[in-house]
Amino acid sequence: MKIDVRHASHADAVREYDTQTLRRHFLVETVFADGEIRLTYSHYDRMVIGGAMPLGQGLTLTAPKAIGQETFLAERELGVLAVSGAGRVVVDGNAYELGKYECLYVGRGAGEVRFESVDVAVPAKFYLVSTPAHANHPTVLLTRDKARHLAPGDAATANRRAIFQFIHPEVCQSCQLTMGLTMLETGSVWNTMPSHTHDRRMEAYLYFDLDADQRVFHFMGEPQETRHLLVANEQAIISPPWSIHSGAGTKNYSFIWAMAGDNKSFTDMDHIAIGDLR
């Protein structure tokens, strides 16, 4: 298992970053690797994001030094969402089958967490998000029919999309983690525009369902000091609390969003008019 540690960057410093420096601090270029668990530990709200791509005997989630505990979930909770293939997650001997677009919430205190592929010829890819936790909540399998479903946007503004809120106060209990899936319809490319910030929470994005030759322009930065990153399929973004987080693709795509911080209110946003962006 590999883990990369990313320290927080002050907004004043980010104004001076060139493209290479922006990518080094905020883009996770390799989330999934054959037969590996790869993690990125962010000092924004101490969120950990990563990917598990099991082959053969599967992969076990252990606790690297950055976690500071004997087991990974001793003081953390975990969200797992399958982005391709079929697999299972075994939590303390209990197996949960996950197909594409299905989610598992694993509560604090769980011991062994193991990832397996049903067919190693078409290995499962599990996207992982973990945040510190103060209480134990039950492990819950969340299919799309159990999620809270929203269908916002309009074809006229190229942002018609389906939102599935999996780890959400109206769906399952968690300490601070919220997590869901957004799928843009064919012909729609914009997400989160008009834009917003929420200084009470950080956020992370995994962009996927994108052809190899296509890209998403991810917009970040302070509202009057915007920057952008070019993001390929199955790459992730760490979004600071002070930053906008909007995207426009060269075609439609899907993304997994996850948040951590002071509250779990999906509507707690500081909206920014399009005309006020710079």
KEKE-438436 format. One record per residue (C-alpha): residue in three letters; x, y, z. Coordinates in steps of 0.1 Angstrom, whole numbers, plus 5000, padded with zeros to 4 digits. Layout:
alaXYZ ...
This chain:
met500050005000 lys501350354991 ile500350685007 asp501151034997 val500851325022 arg499651665010 his499951965033 ala497452255032 ser498252555011 his497152915020 ala495053094994 asp497653374993 ala500453124983 val498252954957 arg497853284938 glu501553244928 tyr501552874918 asp502352784883 thr500652484866 gln503152224877 thr502852344914 leu499052354912 arg499051994900 arg501451874926 his499352014955 phe495751954943 leu495651684916 val496051314923 glu497051174889 thr497150794898 val494250674919 phe494150314907 ala497050074901 asp496849704894 gly496949504926 glu497549804948 ile495850034974 arg497050394968 leu496050664992 thr496551044995 tyr496351195029 ser495251565028 his495751795058 tyr492551975048 asp490251815075 arg492551515074 met490651355046 val492151045030 ile491250954994 gly492450674973 gly491750364952 ala491849984956 met492249764925 pro492449404938 leu493849114919 gly494448754929 gln494048724966 gly492749074972 leu493949364992 thr493749445029 leu493549805042 thr496249855068 ala497250165088 pro500350355075 lys502350575098 ala500350885087 ile497150735103 gly498850695137 gln496750405148 glu497050025149 thr494149985125 phe493050215097 leu489550265111 ala490350285148 glu489450655148 arg488050695112 glu485050615090 leu485250505054 gly483150545022 val483750294993 leu482250344959 ala482750104930 val483650284897 ser484049984875 gly484049604876 ala482349394902 gly483849314936 arg483249264973 val484349445004 val484849215034 val484549395068 asp485449185098 gly484348865080 asn481149015066 ala481149025027 tyr479349305008 glu478949274971 leu479449594951 gly478649654915 lys479449974896 tyr477950284911 glu477250114945 cys478550244978 leu479550105012 tyr479750305044 val482150145070 gly481950285105 arg484650365130 gly486050075149 ala485849815121 gly488949595121 glu489949415089 val488749565056 arg489549365025 phe488849434989 glu488349154963 ser487449134926 val484748894914 asp486648844881 val490348944881 ala490148974843 val487849264848 pro489149394882 ala486949604905 lys488049964911 phe487050084945 tyr487250464953 leu487950524990 val487350835011 ser488050835049 thr487651105075 pro488251125113 ala485250995133 his484151045169 ala481450775171 asn480650425158 his477950385132 pro476850065114 thr478349945082 val475749995054 leu475549885018 leu474050164997 thr472750084962 arg471450364939 asp467850284948 lys468650354984 ala470350694977 arg468651034977 his468151114941 leu468151464926 ala467951574889 pro468951944887 gly470152144858 asp468952234823 ala469952144788 ala470052514779 thr472952564804 ala474552224796 asn474352094831 arg471551844832 arg472651574857 ala471651304881 ile472851324917 phe472851024940 gln473551114977 phe474750794994 ile476450895026 his473951175036 pro472051245068 glu468751135051 val470250805039 cys472750675065 gln474450785096 ser478050915096 cys480151135118 gln481251395093 leu481751225059 thr479251295031 met479651124997 gly477751084965 leu477851044928 thr476951284900 met476351174864 leu476051434836 glu473651354808 thr474851334772 gly475251684759 ser475851834793 val479351924805 trp479152174834 asn479052094871 thr478652334900 met478052644879 pro477052904892 ser479852824916 his480152844953 thr482452794983 his481852645017 asp484452755041 arg483052505067 arg483952205046 met486652075022 glu485751864993 ala487351604970 tyr486351494935 leu487051184914 tyr486351234877 phe485650914858 asp483450774829 leu485650984806 asp487150864774 ala490950844774 asp491351134749 gln488851364767 arg489451604797 val487651794824 phe488652154830 his488452184868 phe488252534880 met489552624915 gly490952914935 glu489453214952 pro486353354933 gln488353654921 glu491653464915 thr490453154896 arg492852884883 his492252564864 leu493552204862 leu493251964833 val491951634846 ala491951294829 asn489850994835 glu490050844870 gln492051134885 ala491151314917 ile491051674929 ile491551804965 ser489452114969 pro490352354998 pro487552515018 trp488352865004 ser488252744968 ile485552724942 his485152384926 ser483552384892 gly484152174861 ala483452164824 gly484351864803 thr485051804766 lys482151564769 asn479851434796 tyr481351244825 ser480651124861 phe482251224893 ile482251124930 trp482251404955 ala483051384992 met483051635019 ala484251675055 gly484251955080 asp481952135105 asn478652015091 lys476951775068 ser474552025052 phe474551975015 thr472952315009 asp475452505031 met477052715003 asp478253064998 his476953124962 ile478953334937 ala477353504907 ile478953414874 gly479553784867 asp481653804899 leu484153544889 arg487553654877 
